[in-house]
Amino acid sequence: MTVIIRNSLRHVGLSTLRRRRLPSTNSPFVSCQSSKSFRYVAHEGNSWQLRLPKTGVGILVDPWLVGKLTFADQDWLFKGSKISEMPSLKQVELETDLLLITQGLDDHAHRPTLKQLSKTTPVVASPSAATVCRELGFQDVTELRAGDRCTACDDRVSIWATEGALVGEKACSVHVQQRGPPWSTREAGFVIRERVSGGISVYYEPHCDFSAASVRRLSPVDVVISPVTTVELAGFPLVQGRDNIVELLRILRPSVLVPLLNGSFAAEGALSGRLETRGSLGELPGLLKANGLGNVRIAAPKPVEPLYIDLEALR
């Protein structure tokens, strides 16, 4: 029987998973042979996949790999389409030991994709995302709230939940992502750590919205994966990368920042024309240097192309 210890940074066990390794692929960015390199693949939007270097654990995050992206099936309001050709679900599943679903909204818990994935794949999720996954029939779902920790993949990795974005849903038939009031429950960010000597640590929160105190408890990490632009809807912030990335990096002190390709897909519908973006990947090096963070290496991925990051080579 699994028991979650709330708000304590103690841990619970997650079911044992098979250990799989992906084939080696050379990259001009770094060598994939080092014990401190890991493989990262961006699938456009909030969807991405990684393989941890020392343990070989493969984690698929917020997968959107088939169909369109809509909210509550209201494609007149918003419809997202992939630009790049996505890998087959079969191939992705072969490379996946664990699903990590960060929020329950459709751009994170993409139901058309989740419906087609094996329901025996273990899931770690925020409370709202865990509800979606259970409704879809996933058999092994571990729900983490801020302050919770679990171990996964035969105890080869630990996953902590931090306080993430203030996100809510409008009380109407059309679900729209929005920041909630300060007293609302935050969604989760996550820190993944390999539980072996020389293992790496990765932080991810899809909105660059966080509680500084919650994140500081888990500093430092090796890699931060985060949006680096701010996206607003009619002046209301949805994603706060441009505004908050400097503070996040100062707290977590990573060696590497991987910008999330959260806006790298085609969008249409009534809301798409009202979205405004501030900041860019091009201005990021100057922003970091101006704020004393010039030592943080920016590893910018390309959609569906594996990116290998060797932390030892970057030091």
C-alpha positions in Angstrom: 0.0 0.0 0.0 1.3 3.4 -1.0 1.1 6.3 1.5 1.9 9.8 0.6 3.6 11.9 3.3 2.3 15.5 2.8 4.4 18.6 3.0 7.4 16.9 4.6 9.9 16.1 1.8 9.8 12.5 3.0 9.3 10.0 0.3 7.1 7.1 -0.8 7.8 4.2 -3.1 6.6 3.9 -6.7 6.3 0.6 -8.5 9.4 -1.0 -10.0 9.9 -0.2 -13.7 11.9 -1.8 -16.4 15.3 -0.2 -17.2 15.5 0.7 -20.9 18.2 2.5 -22.8 17.9 4.5 -25.9 20.4 4.1 -28.8 23.3 6.4 -28.8 23.2 9.4 -31.1 26.1 11.8 -31.6 25.4 15.5 -31.4 27.7 18.5 -32.2 26.5 20.2 -29.0 28.0 17.6 -26.6 29.2 14.1 -26.5 26.6 11.6 -25.3 29.3 9.3 -23.9 29.9 11.1 -20.6 28.3 9.9 -17.4 27.0 13.5 -17.0 25.1 13.8 -20.3 21.4 13.3 -20.8 19.1 13.2 -23.8 16.4 15.8 -24.2 13.8 15.8 -27.0 11.3 18.7 -27.4 7.9 17.7 -29.0 6.7 21.3 -29.4 4.3 22.9 -26.9 4.7 21.7 -23.3 5.6 18.2 -24.4 9.1 16.8 -24.1 11.1 13.7 -23.1 14.4 13.0 -21.4 16.7 10.1 -20.6 18.7 10.5 -17.5 22.4 9.6 -17.9 23.5 7.4 -15.0 20.2 5.5 -14.6 18.9 5.3 -18.1 15.5 6.2 -16.9 13.2 7.7 -19.7 10.6 10.2 -18.6 7.8 11.6 -20.9 6.4 14.9 -19.8 3.0 16.4 -20.7 2.7 14.4 -24.0 0.9 15.9 -26.9 1.8 13.6 -29.8 -1.4 13.1 -31.8 -4.3 15.3 -32.9 -5.0 18.9 -32.2 -4.8 20.9 -29.0 -8.1 22.4 -27.9 -9.6 23.3 -24.5 -12.8 21.4 -23.7 -13.0 20.5 -27.5 -13.8 24.2 -28.3 -11.7 24.5 -31.4 -13.3 27.8 -32.4 -11.8 29.3 -29.3 -8.3 27.8 -29.7 -6.8 25.1 -31.8 -3.1 24.1 -31.8 -1.5 22.1 -34.5 2.0 20.5 -34.7 4.5 22.0 -37.2 7.0 19.2 -37.0 6.3 15.5 -37.6 6.0 13.8 -34.3 7.6 10.4 -33.6 5.3 7.4 -33.5 3.6 6.6 -30.2 5.1 3.1 -30.3 8.6 4.5 -30.5 8.0 7.0 -27.7 6.5 4.4 -25.5 9.6 2.1 -26.0 11.7 5.0 -24.6 9.4 5.8 -21.7 9.6 4.4 -18.2 7.5 7.0 -16.5 4.9 9.7 -17.3 5.1 13.1 -15.6 1.9 15.2 -16.0 2.3 18.6 -14.5 -1.3 20.0 -14.7 -4.8 18.9 -15.5 -5.5 21.4 -18.3 -5.6 20.1 -21.9 -2.2 21.6 -22.9 -0.6 19.4 -20.2 -2.9 16.4 -19.8 -3.7 16.0 -23.5 -6.5 13.5 -23.5 -6.3 12.3 -27.2 -2.6 11.4 -26.6 -3.1 9.9 -23.1 -6.0 7.7 -24.3 -3.6 6.0 -26.7 -0.7 5.4 -24.3 -0.4 2.1 -22.3 -2.4 2.3 -19.1 0.2 0.3 -17.3 2.8 3.0 -17.6 3.3 4.5 -14.2 2.3 8.2 -13.8 3.5 10.9 -11.4 1.2 13.9 -11.5 -0.1 17.0 -9.8 -3.5 16.5 -8.1 -5.5 17.9 -11.0 -3.5 15.9 -13.6 -3.8 12.7 -11.4 -7.6 13.0 -11.6 -7.5 13.1 -15.4 -5.1 10.1 -15.6 -7.3 8.0 -13.3 -10.4 8.9 -15.3 -8.6 7.7 -18.4 -7.8 4.3 -16.8 -4.1 4.6 -15.8 -3.5 1.9 -13.2 -0.5 3.3 -11.3 -0.9 7.0 -10.6 1.1 8.8 -7.8 -0.3 12.2 -6.9 2.2 14.7 -5.6 1.4 18.0 -3.9 3.9 20.7 -3.1 6.3 19.4 -0.5 5.7 15.7 -1.4 8.4 13.4 -2.7 8.3 9.9 -4.2 10.8 7.5 -5.6 10.4 5.8 -9.0 11.9 3.3 -11.4 13.1 0.8 -8.8 14.3 3.7 -6.5 16.6 5.0 -9.2 15.1 8.5 -9.2 13.4 10.8 -6.7 10.8 13.3 -7.7 9.8 16.3 -5.5 6.8 18.6 -6.1 7.3 22.3 -5.5 4.7 25.1 -5.6 4.1 26.0 -9.2 1.7 28.2 -11.2 -1.5 29.8 -9.9 -3.7 28.3 -12.6 -7.5 28.0 -12.6 -10.4 27.4 -14.9 -13.3 29.7 -15.7 -16.6 28.5 -14.3 -18.2 28.0 -17.7 -18.3 25.4 -20.5 -15.1 26.7 -22.1 -12.0 26.1 -20.0 -9.4 28.9 -20.3 -6.1 28.8 -18.5 -5.6 31.8 -16.2 -3.8 32.8 -13.1 -5.8 32.2 -10.0 -6.0 34.5 -6.9 -3.2 34.4 -4.4 -5.2 32.2 -2.0 -5.9 29.5 -4.6 -4.0 26.2 -4.7 -0.9 26.3 -6.8 -0.1 23.7 -9.4 3.2 21.8 -9.2 6.7 22.2 -10.4 9.0 19.2 -10.2 12.6 18.4 -9.3 13.9 15.0 -10.6 17.1 13.6 -9.1 19.0 10.5 -9.9 19.6 8.4 -6.8 23.1 7.3 -7.8 26.6 8.7 -7.3 27.2 11.5 -9.9 23.5 11.6 -10.9 22.0 14.8 -12.3 19.0 16.9 -11.1 16.5 18.6 -13.3 13.8 21.3 -12.4 10.7 21.9 -14.5 7.7 24.1 -14.1 5.8 25.0 -17.3 4.8 28.6 -16.6 7.9 29.9 -14.8 5.6 30.7 -12.0 6.7 29.5 -8.6 7.0 30.0 -4.9 10.6 31.1 -4.2 10.6 29.5 -0.8 9.4 26.2 -2.1 12.0 26.1 -4.9 14.9 27.3 -2.7 14.5 24.2 -0.5 15.7 22.0 -3.4 18.5 24.2 -4.7 20.9 23.8 -6.4 20.0 21.7 -9.5 22.1 20.9 -12.6 19.5 21.7 -15.3 16.4 24.0 -15.4 13.8 23.5 -18.1 11.6 26.5 -18.3 9.8 28.9 -20.7 11.9 32.1 -21.2 9.2 34.3 -22.7 6.1 35.9 -21.1 2.7 35.2 -22.7 -0.3 37.3 -21.9 -4.0 37.1 -22.8 -5.5 40.6 -22.9 -2.8 41.8 -20.5 -3.3 38.8 -18.1 -0.1 36.7 -17.7 -0.4 33.1 -18.6 3.3 32.3 -18.8 6.0 34.4 -17.0 9.3 33.3 -18.4 10.6 36.8 -19.4 9.6 38.2 -16.0 10.7 35.4 -13.7 13.5 33.5 -15.3 16.3 35.6 -13.7 14.9 35.0 -10.2 14.5 31.3 -10.8 18.0 30.9 -12.0 19.4 32.8 -9.1 17.6 30.5 -6.7 18.4 27.2 -8.4 21.9 28.0 -9.6 21.9 25.5 -12.6 24.8 24.9 -15.0 22.3 24.7 -17.9 19.1 26.3 -19.0 16.9 24.5 -21.6 14.3 26.9 -23.0 10.9 25.2 -23.3 9.5 25.3 -26.8 6.0 26.0 -25.5 5.0 28.4 -28.3 6.5 26.4 -31.2 3.3 25.2 -32.8 0.6 26.7 -35.1 -2.4 28.2 -33.4 -5.7 29.5 -34.6 -9.1 30.4 -33.0 -10.6 33.4 -31.2 -8.0 33.5 -28.4 -4.9 33.0 -30.5 -5.0 36.5 -31.9 -5.2 38.0 -28.4 -2.1 36.3 -27.1 0.9 38.6 -26.7 4.5 37.5 -26.2 7.3 39.4 -24.5 10.9 38.4 -24.6 12.7 36.0 -27.0 15.4 33.4 -27.1 17.6 35.8 -28.9 17.7 38.3 -26.1 18.2 35.7 -23.4 22.0 35.6 -23.3 22.2 39.4 -22.9 19.5 39.3 -20.2 21.4 36.6 -18.2 24.7 38.4 -18.6 23.3 41.7 -17.4 22.0 40.0 -14.3 25.2 38.2 -13.4 24.1 34.9 -14.8 26.4 34.7 -17.8 27.9 31.4 -16.5 24.6 29.6 -17.1 24.8 27.7 -20.4 21.8 28.0 -22.7 21.0 24.7 -24.5 18.4 25.6 -27.1 16.7 22.5 -28.5 15.1 22.1 -32.0 11.8 20.3 -32.3 12.1 16.4 -32.3 15.9 16.6 -32.6 17.7 14.9 -29.7 19.8 17.3 -27.7 22.6 15.8 -25.5 23.9 17.9 -22.6 27.2 16.9 -21.0 27.5 18.9 -17.7 31.1 17.9 -17.1 32.1 19.2 -20.5 30.4 22.5 -19.8 32.3 23.1 -16.5 
